[in-house]
Amino acid sequence: MMIIVGNPLVCATGKYPNCHGITLMPMSMNLNNTEDALPSGRPKTHKMAIVFGLSLGCLCLIVLGFGLFIWWRHKNNPQAFFDLKGATIAGVGLVILVVIIFNQKKCLNVIQRKIFKKPGSSLDCKVENFISSNSFLAPKRYNFSEVKKITNSFQNKLGQGGFGVVYKAILQDGRHVAVKVISNSTRCGEEFLNEVASISKTSHVNIVSLLGFCYERNKKALIYEFMSNGSLDKFIYKKGSPDAICTLDWNVLYKIAIGVARGLEYLHRGCNTKILHFDIKPQNILLDEEFCPKICDFGLAKLCKKKESNVSLVGTRGTIGYIAPEVFSRTFGGVSHKSDVFSYGMLIIEMVGGRKNYASGGSHSSEMFFPDWIYKDVEHGNIPANCFVNTKEENDMVLKMALISLWCIQTHPSDRPSMSKVVDMFEGPLHSIPNPPKPVLYYPQKETLSNPDISSSDIHETNSLTIQEFVPLD
């Protein structure tokens, strides 16, 4: 297997006309249903049952033989059975019989647990079976002592979230990497498996590379390529972000928008198995030293068949402000790759507007999306008022980003373009993009978020929630 990272001119196949550094890799199993994909445990338990049956039969023969011996001795000499020697033999035999029965019962309980235990029911079983079944795809496995060594005993902390802590580390070959040490919880453990299963199937210039992992029961870690410029959020939020840098010009922001679009197009079309990310946001877009964007954090991702238009989804996953309406309520349509398109649209709108798409700190009446403000300018052919440009080229870039983002956040999935169409819109002329309808936007009320179930997070903040209700904004 060869992984090509960082070379936009290398393509593994000519099947897709818009191929950007894609290397397609074979899929050996469908991880959309991990339990169904795991090898069956029946052959092993079947052998154990045979061994147990043979052992039990031997024990029965021994007990039967001992009983026949006592009966024969008593028949030939009735008085001998009651002498001291006979009593001793009978006592020893009785003790042996009790021990055998006790051990039989204990052994039977163990065998029953082995036989009737649901295959793949534990996270440990899922992980180990995935690794053994996908050894040619899985990245290098490290033990925890190696992780401790490359992180210099976890001294260089990069960030912390609901998943755990991220540290900077150096591999033996001198490469700088980021090590995500996962919290010891069931949810984080499931996201760990989901991330390894998803990202190990990918290879694209705009997808972060998973270089290794550690799994030792309650000690879990993921090792990624190190992205020197961190996440996108600190470069686009002009207000309310203490570490905001805001030094990127429109040319760089435009290239970032196209790069993320190509990464999502690859996840939706370029893989043998379609991957839906479900948590596209600025914090999950990492930037390398040349500001090439890479999509990360596949903890909430879902793998599905390429021909599958809609997917089944239990509960709501994602981050408030980026979750598509149909993920909250199926009355808006089925959950599909168009849900990622909505999140991408919100990401681009934030890049254009330089702020979050809603004000979380304000009153309920002021807590609204700002795409309405952008739409009022764009429908008249103007760029948003808070965008400062120096040339007509920059003006066209901003206007194109705004138009595409407004198409992506349409309420109904059928009205949104696919990511392939988004890439075509970026690469085509501005006049070829029609004005989108005004988006009808919805958002959950604060009271539904009082006790959120945290399902994912990032280096800088923990704000990915599970929501049970979806209501329109007044």
N, C-alpha and C positions, 0 to 999 in steps of 0.2 A: 504494500500500500504506500502511495506517495501522496503527501499533503502539500498543496501549493498555497502558500499564504503570502500576500503582499505583492503578487505579480498580476496586474489587471490584464495583461496581454496573453496569458496562458489559458487555454480552454481544453477541456478533456474531450469534448464532443462538439460536433457541428449541428446538433439537433435543435438547439435554441439559437435564434438569430441574435438575441441580446445577451450573449454569454460574456460574463465579466469575471474572469479568474475562477471558473468553476471546475472542480474536480469531482465527478460523480463516483460514488463508492457503492459497492454492493450491499444489499440489506439481507441479513440472514434470518431475521425474525421481525414480526410486527409487535412493537412494544406499546401499542395503544392499549392493549389489555395485557399487562405484565404477567398476570397469573396464568392466562391461557398460553402465553409464549414460553413459559418455563418448562423444562423437561419434566416428565412425569416421575413421581417417586414410587410407582407401583412395582417395578421390577425388584427394587431393593427390599421393599416390605414383603414381597412375595417370597423371596429367599429366606427372610427372617422367619416367616411363618412356617416354612418347611423345616428349618433347623429346630424351631421350637417344638414342632410336632414330633420330630424324631427323638429329641431329648426327653420329652414327656413320655413317649412310648418306652424308652429305655428305663426310665425311673419306675414306670408301672411294672415292667418285667422284674426289676430288682425287688420291689416290694412283694410282688406275687411269689417270687422264688423264696424270699425270706419266710413268708407265711406258710408255704408248702413244707419248708424245712422244719418249722416249729410243729406243724400238724403231724408230719411223719415221725418226729422224735416222740411226740406225745402218744402216738398210736402204738409204737413199739415198746415204750416204757412209760406208762402213765405217771409213775411216781417221779421220774426224772425231771419232769417239767416243773415240779415244785421244789426241787433242790436249789441250793444257792447258785450253782453255776447256771442252771436253766433260768432262774429269776434274773440273774445279771444279763444274760443274753436277751431276754424278753424286754428288760428295761432299756438296754442300749438300742434295741430294735425300735421300741416305741419312740425314743428320743429322735432317732434318725428319721422315722416316719413323720414326726411333727415338723422337724426342720425342713424336710423335703416339701411338705404341704405348704409351709410358710413361704419358702423360696419360690415354689410354683406360683403362688398367688401374686407375689411381688413381681416376678418375671412376667406374668400374664398382664399385669397392669401396664408395665413398660411397653410390652409388645403391642397392646391395644392402643396406647398413645401413639406409637410409631405408625401403626397400620391405618388408624382412623384419623390421623392428623391431616388437615387439608394441605395439599401440596402448595408451597409458595405462600403460605399464610403469614409467615414472619418476614420482616424486612431483611434480616440476615440471609434467609433462604433466597429471596428475590435477587439481592445483590450478588451473592456467590454464583447463583445459576446464570445470571446475566453475564458475569465476567467469564465463566467457563464456556458459555455458548457463543460469546462474541470476542474471544481473545484476540482475533486478528484485527478487530476494530477498536477495542477498548484501549485507552492511553495507558502509559506506564503506571504500574501500581507501586506506591511507596509505603513503607511502614512508618509508624508514627515517630520513631526515633530519627528517621531520615528527614521527616518534615521539620522536626525540632531543630535539626542540624542546619538545614538550608535557611531557616528563618532566624538563625542565631538566637535560639531559645525564645522566639516570638518577641523580639525587641522593637522592630520597626513596624509600628501599627499604622495602617493606612486609613482605616475606618471601622465602623461598627454598626450593626443593624439587628433586626429580629432574627436573622439567620445565624448570627455569630460575629466573628471578627475577621478582617482582612489584613494580612501582613505582607510586607515586601520581603522577598527572599532572593537568594542567588544559588543557581544550580552549580554542580561541579564543573560544567563546561563554561561557566562564567555568565550565562544568560540570566537576566533579571526577570523574575516572575512575581505574580501576585498569588498568595495562598489564602484561600477562604476556608477558615476553620468553622465547621458547621456546628450549630448548637445541638445539644443532645436532647432532641424531642422527636416525637413520632412524625409530626408534620414536616420538620426540617429533614428528617431521614427520608421521607417519601420524595421531597423535592430534590434531595441529593441524588437519589436513584433516577428521577425524571431527568435531571440535568445531564447526568452521565449518559443515559440512554439516548437523549436527544442530540446533544452536541457532538457525540462521538460519531454520528452519522453524517456530519457536515464537513465541508471544506470549501471555504469561500473567503475572498479577500475582505468582505464586510461582515464576517462572523468571527467572533473571538475564538482563539484556539485553546482547547483544553489539552494541556501537556501531560497531566498526570492526576492521580487521585490517591487518597488514603482511606481505607476502610478497615477499622479494627473494632467492631461492635460499637461502643460508645464514643469512638474517636474517628471522626470523619473530616476530610479536607479535600478541597479541589484546587488544582494548581493550573493557573492560566498564564498566557503570555502577558508580560507587564506592559501596560499602556501608560506612557509617561505623562500624557496630558490629562489623564483622569476622565471624568464623565462630562457630558455635554452641558449639563445643567449649570455648572459654574461659569459657563461662557455666555449664556443667553439671558439669564435673569438680571435685569438692571436694578431691580428694587427687591428688597426683602431677602436678599441672599448675602450674608456677611462675607463669603469668600468669592463673590462674583468678580470676574476678571473683565469680561466684555471688551475684548480686544480683537475679536474676529471681524474681518470685513465681509462684505456681502458675497464676494467670490468664494471665500472659504465656506461660509454658511450654505451657499448654493451647492457646492460640491459635497458637503456633508449630507444635505437633503437627498441628493441623487444616490449617494453611497448607501444610505439606509434603505432607500427604495429598492436598490438592486439586491441588498441582503435579504429583504423580505420577499422579493420576487423569487429568489433562489429557494428560500424555505418553502414557499407555496408551490413552486413548479419544478425546481431544479433537482430536488432530492427524489430518490425512489419512493420514499414515504413522505407525504405532505406533513409539514410541521407548522402548527399554529402557535405563535409565541404567547399571546394573551397578556403581555405586560410590557408593551412598547411605551417608553417614556424617556425623557432626557437622561435620567439617572442610569438607564440601562443601555446607553449609547456611549461607548468608550472611544477615546481618541488617541492615536499613536503620536509619535514625534512629528509626523507630517500632517496631522489632523485628519488622517484617514479614519472614518467611523467604522466601528465594529459592534454589532449587536451582541449583548451578553445577557446573562441571567435567564436560563431556560427552565427554572424551577416550576413554572406554571404552564409550560408548553404541553401541547397535546399532539400526539402522532396519529395520523389517520391515512386511509387509502387515498391515492391520488384522484380517483374517480368519485370520491365521496364529496358531495356538494355541501351537505349540512352534517354537523357532528352532534352527538349527544353530550351534554355537559351537566354534571351534577353540581348544583350550587353556582355561585358567582365568583369569578376569579379576575384579578387585575388590580389596578390602582385607581382610586377615585380621581375623576377628571379625564381619564383616558379610556374608560370602559364603554364599549358600544352599547346602545340602548337594548339591542336584542339579547345581550348577555344578562341584563337585568330582568327583562321580560320578553318572553317568546312571542308576545302579541305584535312586536315590531318586525318579526321575521326569524328565520333560523340562524343559529350560530354557525359561522363558516369563516373562511379566510378573509371575508369582508369585515369581520370584527377587528382584525389586525389593521385593516385599511383605515378604520375609524380612529384607532389609537395613533396611527401614523399621521393622520390629518391634524389631530390635536397637537402632536409634537411639532409639526411644521408651523402651525399657527403661533405656538409659543416662540419659535425661532423668529418669526416675523414681528410679533408684538413685543418681544423682550420681557415677557412676564408670564405667570401661570395663567391658565385659561379660566380660572375663577378665583375670587378673593376669599380664601378660607377664614380670614380673620375678621371679616366684616359682619354686619348684621345680616339677618336672613333676607331682608328686602334688597340688599346690595350684592348678595351672593349670586352672581350671574356670570354666564360665559361672556367673554369679550369678543368672540367671533362676530356678534351682531355689529359691534363697532367697526370691525374690519370690513364687513360686508357693505356697510353704507358707503365707504370710500371706494371699494373695488367695483361696485355696480356702476359707478360713474367713470370708471377707467383710471382712478387715482390710487396711488399707494397709500397705506395707512399713514395718518398724520404724524405718528411718533417715529416713523422710519426716515432716517437721514441718508440720502444718496448723493454721490458726486457726479455721476455720469448717467447717460441714457441707458447704457448697458446694465448698470446696477438697478436703475428704475425698472427695467424689464424683468430682471431677475426677481426682484421683490414682488412685482405684480404677478408673475408666473407662480411663485411659491404660494402667494395668497389665494389665487384662483384654484390651484390644485388642492390646497388644504381644505377649501370650502366644499369642493366636490367630494373629498374623502370623508367629511363629517356629516354627510346627508343622513337623515334619521333612518330611512329604510335601506337595508343592505343592497337591494337591487338597484338603487340609485347611485351607489358608489362605484368607482372604477376598480378594476383589479390592479394589483401592483405592477403587472406587465404594462397595462395601459398608463399607469402613472409614470413609469420610466419613459414610455413613448411621448407623453405630454411634456416631460422635461427636455427631451432631446429634440422635440419639434419646435416650430415657430410659435411665438406668443399668440398671434392672431388665430391660430388653429384651435385654441382653447375657448369654448363658449362660456358665457357667464353662467355660473351655477344658480339653481334656485336658492332662495333664502333658507338656510337650515333651521328646522324647528328643533330647538334644543331642550333637553330635560335633565333633571338632576335630582338625586335623592335628598330628602330633608335631613337636617342635622339630627333629629331625634332618632332616625333609623341607624345612626352611627355611634350611639352612646356606648355600646359594648362591642366594638368590632372584633372580628376574628382575623388576626394578622396571618396572611397566607404567603407573603413574600416581602422582600425588602431589598435595599441596596446599600452601598457603602455609606451614603450620607444621611439617609433617613429611612424610617420605617412607616410606610403609609399605604401599603397594599392590603386591601381589606376584602372580607367576604360580606356581602350585603344581601339581605333577605327580601327587601322591598324596593320597588321602583315607582316613584311618583313624579308627576310633572311639576316643574318650577312655576310658582305663581308669578 
